[in-house]
Amino acid sequence: MNKEFKDFIKSGSISSGCMGLFYPLEIAKVRLQSNKSLRVPLRTYYRGLSKSLLFVFPEKGIKFTTFNYCQNNKYNFSSSILATTITQSIISTPIENYRINNQIRKYKLLNNKIYRGYQFSVMRDIIFNTIFFKKSYKKTQLIDNMIGGLLATSLATPIDVIKTKYQQGNSLRDIFKKINIKPLILLKGIIPRTLSIGGFYGLTYFIYQNF
């Protein structure tokens, strides 16, 4: 078993384990960005978790493995971030489309809009990955990994809001029209998103780098 495959299994397994802890906060973020009430039965916050886990394993496995492979083989930092982002977004876009739309209506995982919003996923993840890996790579303290995750998530939130609304079927014209009227809409859901995504990445990468 080569090093990259072991890396993939390790990072995917850790990510899947941590996902269950932070998934409800991610759903809270989606509901806030979708103008949906948070006062719903507890089971709503776990809706779609099983299918999300099917994708989280390969997505996070590929993300960490790709970045480490690039760095270990002396790729420059920018090239490592670009390669990581493009490969990750291929898997993350369908997951997020499903998770976002499944909160609104019954949504099939496989459909002809599975990659809607891919461009925004790439834009968001370039920002996130640049900050996160700059702050967390080869840092063995939990606090360093958490700071990297929380900072990267908060700064990437505006692009994530646009992506979420676009994946819900809104046109870009309507999205930017609303942003022009209420600019603070770009920060909608920033607290649960920062805690869920930032905390998830901080804990996952801390475990990944130390064990």
mmCIF file of the C-alpha atoms, coordinates in Angstrom:
data_MODEL
# 
_entry.id   MODEL 
# 
loop_
_atom_site.group_PDB 
_atom_site.id 
_atom_site.type_symbol 
_atom_site.label_atom_id 
_atom_site.label_alt_id 
_atom_site.label_comp_id 
_atom_site.label_asym_id 
_atom_site.label_entity_id 
_atom_site.label_seq_id 
_atom_site.pdbx_PDB_ins_code 
_atom_site.Cartn_x 
_atom_site.Cartn_y 
_atom_site.Cartn_z 
_atom_site.occupancy 
_atom_site.B_iso_or_equiv 
_atom_site.pdbx_formal_charge 
_atom_site.auth_seq_id 
_atom_site.auth_comp_id 
_atom_site.auth_asym_id 
_atom_site.auth_atom_id 
_atom_site.pdbx_PDB_model_num 
ATOM 1   C CA . MET A 1 1   ? 0.000   0.000  0.000   1.00 0.00 ? 1   MET A CA 1 
ATOM 2   C CA . ASN A 1 2   ? 1.679   3.254  -1.122  1.00 0.00 ? 2   ASN A CA 1 
ATOM 3   C CA . LYS A 1 3   ? 1.950   6.381  1.006   1.00 0.00 ? 3   LYS A CA 1 
ATOM 4   C CA . GLU A 1 4   ? -0.671  8.390  -0.907  1.00 0.00 ? 4   GLU A CA 1 
ATOM 5   C CA . PHE A 1 5   ? -3.310  5.667  -0.558  1.00 0.00 ? 5   PHE A CA 1 
ATOM 6   C CA . LYS A 1 6   ? -2.632  5.355  3.189   1.00 0.00 ? 6   LYS A CA 1 
ATOM 7   C CA . ASP A 1 7   ? -2.900  9.139  3.413   1.00 0.00 ? 7   ASP A CA 1 
ATOM 8   C CA . PHE A 1 8   ? -6.225  9.051  1.585   1.00 0.00 ? 8   PHE A CA 1 
ATOM 9   C CA . ILE A 1 9   ? -7.684  6.373  3.892   1.00 0.00 ? 9   ILE A CA 1 
ATOM 10  C CA . LYS A 1 10  ? -6.433  8.147  7.003   1.00 0.00 ? 10  LYS A CA 1 
ATOM 11  C CA . SER A 1 11  ? -7.744  11.603 6.120   1.00 0.00 ? 11  SER A CA 1 
ATOM 12  C CA . GLY A 1 12  ? -11.054 10.267 4.798   1.00 0.00 ? 12  GLY A CA 1 
ATOM 13  C CA . SER A 1 13  ? -11.666 8.210  7.936   1.00 0.00 ? 13  SER A CA 1 
ATOM 14  C CA . ILE A 1 14  ? -10.886 11.069 10.315  1.00 0.00 ? 14  ILE A CA 1 
ATOM 15  C CA . SER A 1 15  ? -13.078 13.454 8.309   1.00 0.00 ? 15  SER A CA 1 
ATOM 16  C CA . SER A 1 16  ? -16.035 11.074 8.350   1.00 0.00 ? 16  SER A CA 1 
ATOM 17  C CA . GLY A 1 17  ? -15.760 10.685 12.113  1.00 0.00 ? 17  GLY A CA 1 
ATOM 18  C CA . CYS A 1 18  ? -15.658 14.434 12.718  1.00 0.00 ? 18  CYS A CA 1 
ATOM 19  C CA . MET A 1 19  ? -18.477 15.198 10.262  1.00 0.00 ? 19  MET A CA 1 
ATOM 20  C CA . GLY A 1 20  ? -21.155 13.802 12.592  1.00 0.00 ? 20  GLY A CA 1 
ATOM 21  C CA . LEU A 1 21  ? -20.142 16.295 15.295  1.00 0.00 ? 21  LEU A CA 1 
ATOM 22  C CA . PHE A 1 22  ? -20.425 19.390 13.122  1.00 0.00 ? 22  PHE A CA 1 
ATOM 23  C CA . TYR A 1 23  ? -23.157 18.440 10.632  1.00 0.00 ? 23  TYR A CA 1 
ATOM 24  C CA . PRO A 1 24  ? -26.059 20.062 12.576  1.00 0.00 ? 24  PRO A CA 1 
ATOM 25  C CA . LEU A 1 25  ? -24.268 23.432 12.525  1.00 0.00 ? 25  LEU A CA 1 
ATOM 26  C CA . GLU A 1 26  ? -23.783 23.119 8.762   1.00 0.00 ? 26  GLU A CA 1 
ATOM 27  C CA . ILE A 1 27  ? -27.515 22.516 8.350   1.00 0.00 ? 27  ILE A CA 1 
ATOM 28  C CA . ALA A 1 28  ? -28.228 25.549 10.556  1.00 0.00 ? 28  ALA A CA 1 
ATOM 29  C CA . LYS A 1 29  ? -26.056 27.606 8.210   1.00 0.00 ? 29  LYS A CA 1 
ATOM 30  C CA . VAL A 1 30  ? -27.928 26.353 5.148   1.00 0.00 ? 30  VAL A CA 1 
ATOM 31  C CA . ARG A 1 31  ? -31.303 27.123 6.735   1.00 0.00 ? 31  ARG A CA 1 
ATOM 32  C CA . LEU A 1 32  ? -30.253 30.646 7.702   1.00 0.00 ? 32  LEU A CA 1 
ATOM 33  C CA . GLN A 1 33  ? -28.919 31.375 4.210   1.00 0.00 ? 33  GLN A CA 1 
ATOM 34  C CA . SER A 1 34  ? -32.175 29.976 2.788   1.00 0.00 ? 34  SER A CA 1 
ATOM 35  C CA . ASN A 1 35  ? -34.355 32.105 5.108   1.00 0.00 ? 35  ASN A CA 1 
ATOM 36  C CA . LYS A 1 36  ? -35.707 28.941 6.777   1.00 0.00 ? 36  LYS A CA 1 
ATOM 37  C CA . SER A 1 37  ? -36.642 28.682 10.448  1.00 0.00 ? 37  SER A CA 1 
ATOM 38  C CA . LEU A 1 38  ? -34.204 27.046 12.858  1.00 0.00 ? 38  LEU A CA 1 
ATOM 39  C CA . ARG A 1 39  ? -37.101 25.861 15.028  1.00 0.00 ? 39  ARG A CA 1 
ATOM 40  C CA . VAL A 1 40  ? -37.502 22.418 13.526  1.00 0.00 ? 40  VAL A CA 1 
ATOM 41  C CA . PRO A 1 41  ? -37.312 18.863 14.928  1.00 0.00 ? 41  PRO A CA 1 
ATOM 42  C CA . LEU A 1 42  ? -33.818 17.672 15.863  1.00 0.00 ? 42  LEU A CA 1 
ATOM 43  C CA . ARG A 1 43  ? -33.872 14.992 13.156  1.00 0.00 ? 43  ARG A CA 1 
ATOM 44  C CA . THR A 1 44  ? -33.995 17.773 10.545  1.00 0.00 ? 44  THR A CA 1 
ATOM 45  C CA . TYR A 1 45  ? -30.447 18.728 11.494  1.00 0.00 ? 45  TYR A CA 1 
ATOM 46  C CA . TYR A 1 46  ? -29.248 15.257 10.550  1.00 0.00 ? 46  TYR A CA 1 
ATOM 47  C CA . ARG A 1 47  ? -31.224 14.968 7.317   1.00 0.00 ? 47  ARG A CA 1 
ATOM 48  C CA . GLY A 1 48  ? -28.926 13.866 4.503   1.00 0.00 ? 48  GLY A CA 1 
ATOM 49  C CA . LEU A 1 49  ? -26.036 12.956 6.815   1.00 0.00 ? 49  LEU A CA 1 
ATOM 50  C CA . SER A 1 50  ? -25.705 9.368  5.580   1.00 0.00 ? 50  SER A CA 1 
ATOM 51  C CA . LYS A 1 51  ? -25.443 10.401 1.925   1.00 0.00 ? 51  LYS A CA 1 
ATOM 52  C CA . SER A 1 52  ? -23.101 13.264 2.788   1.00 0.00 ? 52  SER A CA 1 
ATOM 53  C CA . LEU A 1 53  ? -20.770 10.815 4.528   1.00 0.00 ? 53  LEU A CA 1 
ATOM 54  C CA . LEU A 1 54  ? -20.491 8.825  1.290   1.00 0.00 ? 54  LEU A CA 1 
ATOM 55  C CA . PHE A 1 55  ? -18.886 11.869 -0.312  1.00 0.00 ? 55  PHE A CA 1 
ATOM 56  C CA . VAL A 1 56  ? -17.055 13.356 2.674   1.00 0.00 ? 56  VAL A CA 1 
ATOM 57  C CA . PHE A 1 57  ? -14.667 10.406 2.847   1.00 0.00 ? 57  PHE A CA 1 
ATOM 58  C CA . PRO A 1 58  ? -13.349 10.754 -0.726  1.00 0.00 ? 58  PRO A CA 1 
ATOM 59  C CA . GLU A 1 59  ? -13.602 14.568 -0.796  1.00 0.00 ? 59  GLU A CA 1 
ATOM 60  C CA . LYS A 1 60  ? -11.541 15.225 2.322   1.00 0.00 ? 60  LYS A CA 1 
ATOM 61  C CA . GLY A 1 61  ? -9.306  12.256 1.554   1.00 0.00 ? 61  GLY A CA 1 
ATOM 62  C CA . ILE A 1 62  ? -8.459  13.767 -1.823  1.00 0.00 ? 62  ILE A CA 1 
ATOM 63  C CA . LYS A 1 63  ? -8.121  17.284 -0.396  1.00 0.00 ? 63  LYS A CA 1 
ATOM 64  C CA . PHE A 1 64  ? -5.504  16.488 2.243   1.00 0.00 ? 64  PHE A CA 1 
ATOM 65  C CA . THR A 1 65  ? -3.735  13.855 0.147   1.00 0.00 ? 65  THR A CA 1 
ATOM 66  C CA . THR A 1 66  ? -3.426  16.146 -2.884  1.00 0.00 ? 66  THR A CA 1 
ATOM 67  C CA . PHE A 1 67  ? -2.047  19.051 -0.877  1.00 0.00 ? 67  PHE A CA 1 
ATOM 68  C CA . ASN A 1 68  ? 0.461   16.870 0.990   1.00 0.00 ? 68  ASN A CA 1 
ATOM 69  C CA . TYR A 1 69  ? 1.542   15.144 -2.227  1.00 0.00 ? 69  TYR A CA 1 
ATOM 70  C CA . CYS A 1 70  ? 2.174   18.493 -3.926  1.00 0.00 ? 70  CYS A CA 1 
ATOM 71  C CA . GLN A 1 71  ? 4.110   19.879 -0.965  1.00 0.00 ? 71  GLN A CA 1 
ATOM 72  C CA . ASN A 1 72  ? 6.163   16.706 -0.515  1.00 0.00 ? 72  ASN A CA 1 
ATOM 73  C CA . ASN A 1 73  ? 7.085   16.801 -4.190  1.00 0.00 ? 73  ASN A CA 1 
ATOM 74  C CA . LYS A 1 74  ? 8.239   20.428 -3.979  1.00 0.00 ? 74  LYS A CA 1 
ATOM 75  C CA . TYR A 1 75  ? 5.365   22.047 -5.878  1.00 0.00 ? 75  TYR A CA 1 
ATOM 76  C CA . ASN A 1 76  ? 5.113   25.711 -4.991  1.00 0.00 ? 76  ASN A CA 1 
ATOM 77  C CA . PHE A 1 77  ? 2.358   26.738 -2.597  1.00 0.00 ? 77  PHE A CA 1 
ATOM 78  C CA . SER A 1 78  ? 0.097   28.331 -5.239  1.00 0.00 ? 78  SER A CA 1 
ATOM 79  C CA . SER A 1 79  ? 0.226   25.261 -7.490  1.00 0.00 ? 79  SER A CA 1 
ATOM 80  C CA . SER A 1 80  ? -0.553  23.023 -4.518  1.00 0.00 ? 80  SER A CA 1 
ATOM 81  C CA . ILE A 1 81  ? -3.591  25.135 -3.621  1.00 0.00 ? 81  ILE A CA 1 
ATOM 82  C CA . LEU A 1 82  ? -4.878  25.171 -7.209  1.00 0.00 ? 82  LEU A CA 1 
ATOM 83  C CA . ALA A 1 83  ? -4.513  21.403 -7.648  1.00 0.00 ? 83  ALA A CA 1 
ATOM 84  C CA . THR A 1 84  ? -6.153  20.747 -4.277  1.00 0.00 ? 84  THR A CA 1 
ATOM 85  C CA . THR A 1 85  ? -9.050  23.087 -4.971  1.00 0.00 ? 85  THR A CA 1 
ATOM 86  C CA . ILE A 1 86  ? -9.898  21.768 -8.438  1.00 0.00 ? 86  ILE A CA 1 
ATOM 87  C CA . THR A 1 87  ? -9.855  18.102 -7.389  1.00 0.00 ? 87  THR A CA 1 
ATOM 88  C CA . GLN A 1 88  ? -11.779 18.756 -4.170  1.00 0.00 ? 88  GLN A CA 1 
ATOM 89  C CA . SER A 1 89  ? -14.500 20.804 -5.888  1.00 0.00 ? 89  SER A CA 1 
ATOM 90  C CA . ILE A 1 90  ? -15.260 17.990 -8.321  1.00 0.00 ? 90  ILE A CA 1 
ATOM 91  C CA . ILE A 1 91  ? -16.570 15.982 -5.359  1.00 0.00 ? 91  ILE A CA 1 
ATOM 92  C CA . SER A 1 92  ? -17.748 18.741 -3.000  1.00 0.00 ? 92  SER A CA 1 
ATOM 93  C CA . THR A 1 93  ? -20.094 20.458 -5.484  1.00 0.00 ? 93  THR A CA 1 
ATOM 94  C CA . PRO A 1 94  ? -22.524 17.506 -5.803  1.00 0.00 ? 94  PRO A CA 1 
ATOM 95  C CA . ILE A 1 95  ? -22.504 17.010 -2.002  1.00 0.00 ? 95  ILE A CA 1 
ATOM 96  C CA . GLU A 1 96  ? -23.371 20.628 -1.343  1.00 0.00 ? 96  GLU A CA 1 
ATOM 97  C CA . ASN A 1 97  ? -26.034 20.717 -4.050  1.00 0.00 ? 97  ASN A CA 1 
ATOM 98  C CA . TYR A 1 98  ? -27.704 17.752 -2.386  1.00 0.00 ? 98  TYR A CA 1 
ATOM 99  C CA . ARG A 1 99  ? -27.348 19.047 1.184   1.00 0.00 ? 99  ARG A CA 1 
ATOM 100 C CA . ILE A 1 100 ? -28.651 22.536 0.328   1.00 0.00 ? 100 ILE A CA 1 
ATOM 101 C CA . ASN A 1 101 ? -31.637 21.494 -1.777  1.00 0.00 ? 101 ASN A CA 1 
ATOM 102 C CA . ASN A 1 102 ? -32.598 18.522 0.383   1.00 0.00 ? 102 ASN A CA 1 
ATOM 103 C CA . GLN A 1 103 ? -33.454 20.986 3.161   1.00 0.00 ? 103 GLN A CA 1 
ATOM 104 C CA . ILE A 1 104 ? -36.037 22.641 0.932   1.00 0.00 ? 104 ILE A CA 1 
ATOM 105 C CA . ARG A 1 105 ? -37.593 19.705 -0.932  1.00 0.00 ? 105 ARG A CA 1 
ATOM 106 C CA . LYS A 1 106 ? -36.966 16.091 -1.822  1.00 0.00 ? 106 LYS A CA 1 
ATOM 107 C CA . TYR A 1 107 ? -33.881 16.187 -3.975  1.00 0.00 ? 107 TYR A CA 1 
ATOM 108 C CA . LYS A 1 108 ? -32.246 13.452 -6.019  1.00 0.00 ? 108 LYS A CA 1 
ATOM 109 C CA . LEU A 1 109 ? -28.520 13.100 -5.508  1.00 0.00 ? 109 LEU A CA 1 
ATOM 110 C CA . LEU A 1 110 ? -27.910 12.448 -9.214  1.00 0.00 ? 110 LEU A CA 1 
ATOM 111 C CA . ASN A 1 111 ? -29.463 14.953 -11.611 1.00 0.00 ? 111 ASN A CA 1 
ATOM 112 C CA . ASN A 1 112 ? -28.522 17.243 -14.491 1.00 0.00 ? 112 ASN A CA 1 
ATOM 113 C CA . LYS A 1 113 ? -27.736 20.154 -12.139 1.00 0.00 ? 113 LYS A CA 1 
ATOM 114 C CA . ILE A 1 114 ? -25.305 18.252 -9.958  1.00 0.00 ? 114 ILE A CA 1 
ATOM 115 C CA . TYR A 1 115 ? -22.444 20.638 -10.834 1.00 0.00 ? 115 TYR A CA 1 
ATOM 116 C CA . ARG A 1 116 ? -24.400 23.867 -10.647 1.00 0.00 ? 116 ARG A CA 1 
ATOM 117 C CA . GLY A 1 117 ? -22.254 26.381 -8.769  1.00 0.00 ? 117 GLY A CA 1 
ATOM 118 C CA . TYR A 1 118 ? -18.946 24.600 -9.437  1.00 0.00 ? 118 TYR A CA 1 
ATOM 119 C CA . GLN A 1 119 ? -17.276 27.899 -10.353 1.00 0.00 ? 119 GLN A CA 1 
ATOM 120 C CA . PHE A 1 120 ? -18.242 29.398 -7.009  1.00 0.00 ? 120 PHE A CA 1 
ATOM 121 C CA . SER A 1 121 ? -17.036 26.300 -5.170  1.00 0.00 ? 121 SER A CA 1 
ATOM 122 C CA . VAL A 1 122 ? -13.627 26.789 -6.800  1.00 0.00 ? 122 VAL A CA 1 
ATOM 123 C CA . MET A 1 123 ? -13.541 30.507 -5.969  1.00 0.00 ? 123 MET A CA 1 
ATOM 124 C CA . ARG A 1 124 ? -14.532 29.887 -2.360  1.00 0.00 ? 124 ARG A CA 1 
ATOM 125 C CA . ASP A 1 125 ? -12.111 27.010 -1.855  1.00 0.00 ? 125 ASP A CA 1 
ATOM 126 C CA . ILE A 1 126 ? -9.154  28.883 -3.318  1.00 0.00 ? 126 ILE A CA 1 
ATOM 127 C CA . ILE A 1 127 ? -9.691  31.508 -0.615  1.00 0.00 ? 127 ILE A CA 1 
ATOM 128 C CA . PHE A 1 128 ? -10.305 28.911 2.080   1.00 0.00 ? 128 PHE A CA 1 
ATOM 129 C CA . ASN A 1 129 ? -7.437  26.573 1.181   1.00 0.00 ? 129 ASN A CA 1 
ATOM 130 C CA . THR A 1 130 ? -4.922  29.397 0.834   1.00 0.00 ? 130 THR A CA 1 
ATOM 131 C CA . ILE A 1 131 ? -5.635  30.712 4.329   1.00 0.00 ? 131 ILE A CA 1 
ATOM 132 C CA . PHE A 1 132 ? -6.232  27.362 5.995   1.00 0.00 ? 132 PHE A CA 1 
ATOM 133 C CA . PHE A 1 133 ? -3.095  25.573 4.812   1.00 0.00 ? 133 PHE A CA 1 
ATOM 134 C CA . LYS A 1 134 ? -0.977  28.688 5.317   1.00 0.00 ? 134 LYS A CA 1 
ATOM 135 C CA . LYS A 1 135 ? -2.030  28.773 8.963   1.00 0.00 ? 135 LYS A CA 1 
ATOM 136 C CA . SER A 1 136 ? -2.313  25.043 9.692   1.00 0.00 ? 136 SER A CA 1 
ATOM 137 C CA . TYR A 1 137 ? 0.143   23.054 7.572   1.00 0.00 ? 137 TYR A CA 1 
ATOM 138 C CA . LYS A 1 138 ? 2.740   21.301 9.752   1.00 0.00 ? 138 LYS A CA 1 
ATOM 139 C CA . LYS A 1 139 ? 1.273   22.915 12.885  1.00 0.00 ? 139 LYS A CA 1 
ATOM 140 C CA . THR A 1 140 ? 0.709   20.293 15.582  1.00 0.00 ? 140 THR A CA 1 
ATOM 141 C CA . GLN A 1 141 ? -1.163  22.417 18.130  1.00 0.00 ? 141 GLN A CA 1 
ATOM 142 C CA . LEU A 1 142 ? -4.970  22.292 18.143  1.00 0.00 ? 142 LEU A CA 1 
ATOM 143 C CA . ILE A 1 143 ? -5.193  26.064 18.565  1.00 0.00 ? 143 ILE A CA 1 
ATOM 144 C CA . ASP A 1 144 ? -3.201  26.675 15.348  1.00 0.00 ? 144 ASP A CA 1 
ATOM 145 C CA . ASN A 1 145 ? -5.429  24.361 13.346  1.00 0.00 ? 145 ASN A CA 1 
ATOM 146 C CA . MET A 1 146 ? -8.589  25.863 14.829  1.00 0.00 ? 146 MET A CA 1 
ATOM 147 C CA . ILE A 1 147 ? -7.470  29.419 14.083  1.00 0.00 ? 147 ILE A CA 1 
ATOM 148 C CA . GLY A 1 148 ? -6.685  28.406 10.511  1.00 0.00 ? 148 GLY A CA 1 
ATOM 149 C CA . GLY A 1 149 ? -10.084 26.772 10.072  1.00 0.00 ? 149 GLY A CA 1 
ATOM 150 C CA . LEU A 1 150 ? -12.133 29.534 11.687  1.00 0.00 ? 150 LEU A CA 1 
ATOM 151 C CA . LEU A 1 151 ? -10.309 32.379 9.906   1.00 0.00 ? 151 LEU A CA 1 
ATOM 152 C CA . ALA A 1 152 ? -10.446 30.713 6.494   1.00 0.00 ? 152 ALA A CA 1 
ATOM 153 C CA . THR A 1 153 ? -14.141 29.892 6.862   1.00 0.00 ? 153 THR A CA 1 
ATOM 154 C CA . SER A 1 154 ? -15.203 33.373 7.930   1.00 0.00 ? 154 SER A CA 1 
ATOM 155 C CA . LEU A 1 155 ? -13.342 35.076 5.060   1.00 0.00 ? 155 LEU A CA 1 
ATOM 156 C CA . ALA A 1 156 ? -14.755 32.675 2.469   1.00 0.00 ? 156 ALA A CA 1 
ATOM 157 C CA . THR A 1 157 ? -18.360 33.076 3.679   1.00 0.00 ? 157 THR A CA 1 
ATOM 158 C CA . PRO A 1 158 ? -19.465 35.811 1.187   1.00 0.00 ? 158 PRO A CA 1 
ATOM 159 C CA . ILE A 1 159 ? -18.636 33.561 -1.792  1.00 0.00 ? 159 ILE A CA 1 
ATOM 160 C CA . ASP A 1 160 ? -20.335 30.658 -0.030  1.00 0.00 ? 160 ASP A CA 1 
ATOM 161 C CA . VAL A 1 161 ? -23.544 32.697 0.352   1.00 0.00 ? 161 VAL A CA 1 
ATOM 162 C CA . ILE A 1 162 ? -23.576 33.453 -3.395  1.00 0.00 ? 162 ILE A CA 1 
ATOM 163 C CA . LYS A 1 163 ? -22.892 29.785 -4.166  1.00 0.00 ? 163 LYS A CA 1 
ATOM 164 C CA . THR A 1 164 ? -25.686 28.589 -1.880  1.00 0.00 ? 164 THR A CA 1 
ATOM 165 C CA . LYS A 1 165 ? -28.272 30.904 -3.420  1.00 0.00 ? 165 LYS A CA 1 
ATOM 166 C CA . TYR A 1 166 ? -27.152 30.019 -6.945  1.00 0.00 ? 166 TYR A CA 1 
ATOM 167 C CA . GLN A 1 167 ? -27.363 26.291 -6.215  1.00 0.00 ? 167 GLN A CA 1 
ATOM 168 C CA . GLN A 1 168 ? -30.921 26.831 -4.978  1.00 0.00 ? 168 GLN A CA 1 
ATOM 169 C CA . GLY A 1 169 ? -31.863 27.914 -8.494  1.00 0.00 ? 169 GLY A CA 1 
ATOM 170 C CA . ASN A 1 170 ? -31.644 31.698 -8.172  1.00 0.00 ? 170 ASN A CA 1 
ATOM 171 C CA . SER A 1 171 ? -30.249 33.586 -11.155 1.00 0.00 ? 171 SER A CA 1 
ATOM 172 C CA . LEU A 1 172 ? -27.027 35.560 -10.727 1.00 0.00 ? 172 LEU A CA 1 
ATOM 173 C CA . ARG A 1 173 ? -28.894 38.702 -11.717 1.00 0.00 ? 173 ARG A CA 1 
ATOM 174 C CA . ASP A 1 174 ? -31.395 38.269 -8.875  1.00 0.00 ? 174 ASP A CA 1 
ATOM 175 C CA . ILE A 1 175 ? -28.673 37.331 -6.398  1.00 0.00 ? 175 ILE A CA 1 
ATOM 176 C CA . PHE A 1 176 ? -26.565 40.416 -7.065  1.00 0.00 ? 176 PHE A CA 1 
ATOM 177 C CA . LYS A 1 177 ? -29.665 42.620 -7.163  1.00 0.00 ? 177 LYS A CA 1 
ATOM 178 C CA . LYS A 1 178 ? -30.497 41.513 -3.611  1.00 0.00 ? 178 LYS A CA 1 
ATOM 179 C CA . ILE A 1 179 ? -26.874 41.964 -2.518  1.00 0.00 ? 179 ILE A CA 1 
ATOM 180 C CA . ASN A 1 180 ? -26.915 45.505 -3.915  1.00 0.00 ? 180 ASN A CA 1 
ATOM 181 C CA . ILE A 1 181 ? -29.992 46.283 -1.786  1.00 0.00 ? 181 ILE A CA 1 
ATOM 182 C CA . LYS A 1 182 ? -28.795 44.438 1.347   1.00 0.00 ? 182 LYS A CA 1 
ATOM 183 C CA . PRO A 1 183 ? -24.996 43.948 1.287   1.00 0.00 ? 183 PRO A CA 1 
ATOM 184 C CA . LEU A 1 184 ? -25.017 42.292 4.725   1.00 0.00 ? 184 LEU A CA 1 
ATOM 185 C CA . ILE A 1 185 ? -26.783 39.322 3.157   1.00 0.00 ? 185 ILE A CA 1 
ATOM 186 C CA . LEU A 1 186 ? -23.260 38.159 2.251   1.00 0.00 ? 186 LEU A CA 1 
ATOM 187 C CA . LEU A 1 187 ? -22.632 37.468 5.936   1.00 0.00 ? 187 LEU A CA 1 
ATOM 188 C CA . LYS A 1 188 ? -25.813 35.474 6.470   1.00 0.00 ? 188 LYS A CA 1 
ATOM 189 C CA . GLY A 1 189 ? -25.127 32.303 8.424   1.00 0.00 ? 189 GLY A CA 1 
ATOM 190 C CA . ILE A 1 190 ? -21.528 33.309 9.133   1.00 0.00 ? 190 ILE A CA 1 
ATOM 191 C CA . ILE A 1 191 ? -21.607 32.224 12.802  1.00 0.00 ? 191 ILE A CA 1 
ATOM 192 C CA . PRO A 1 192 ? -22.894 28.643 12.360  1.00 0.00 ? 192 PRO A CA 1 
ATOM 193 C CA . ARG A 1 193 ? -20.848 28.282 9.169   1.00 0.00 ? 193 ARG A CA 1 
ATOM 194 C CA . THR A 1 194 ? -17.637 29.426 10.841  1.00 0.00 ? 194 THR A CA 1 
ATOM 195 C CA . LEU A 1 195 ? -18.228 27.145 13.819  1.00 0.00 ? 195 LEU A CA 1 
ATOM 196 C CA . SER A 1 196 ? -19.219 24.122 11.706  1.00 0.00 ? 196 SER A CA 1 
ATOM 197 C CA . ILE A 1 197 ? -16.736 24.287 8.820   1.00 0.00 ? 197 ILE A CA 1 
ATOM 198 C CA . GLY A 1 198 ? -13.952 26.020 10.726  1.00 0.00 ? 198 GLY A CA 1 
ATOM 199 C CA . GLY A 1 199 ? -14.287 23.740 13.738  1.00 0.00 ? 199 GLY A CA 1 
ATOM 200 C CA . PHE A 1 200 ? -14.570 20.663 11.542  1.00 0.00 ? 200 PHE A CA 1 
ATOM 201 C CA . TYR A 1 201 ? -11.402 21.447 9.599   1.00 0.00 ? 201 TYR A CA 1 
ATOM 202 C CA . GLY A 1 202 ? -9.480  22.546 12.661  1.00 0.00 ? 202 GLY A CA 1 
ATOM 203 C CA . LEU A 1 203 ? -10.224 19.339 14.567  1.00 0.00 ? 203 LEU A CA 1 
ATOM 204 C CA . THR A 1 204 ? -9.884  17.048 11.546  1.00 0.00 ? 204 THR A CA 1 
ATOM 205 C CA . TYR A 1 205 ? -6.526  18.431 10.448  1.00 0.00 ? 205 TYR A CA 1 
ATOM 206 C CA . PHE A 1 206 ? -5.212  18.463 14.010  1.00 0.00 ? 206 PHE A CA 1 
ATOM 207 C CA . ILE A 1 207 ? -5.983  14.755 14.385  1.00 0.00 ? 207 ILE A CA 1 
ATOM 208 C CA . TYR A 1 208 ? -4.669  14.058 10.880  1.00 0.00 ? 208 TYR A CA 1 
ATOM 209 C CA . GLN A 1 209 ? -1.305  15.712 11.556  1.00 0.00 ? 209 GLN A CA 1 
ATOM 210 C CA . ASN A 1 210 ? -0.783  14.206 14.985  1.00 0.00 ? 210 ASN A CA 1 
ATOM 211 C CA . PHE A 1 211 ? -1.834  10.577 14.624  1.00 0.00 ? 211 PHE A CA 1 
# 
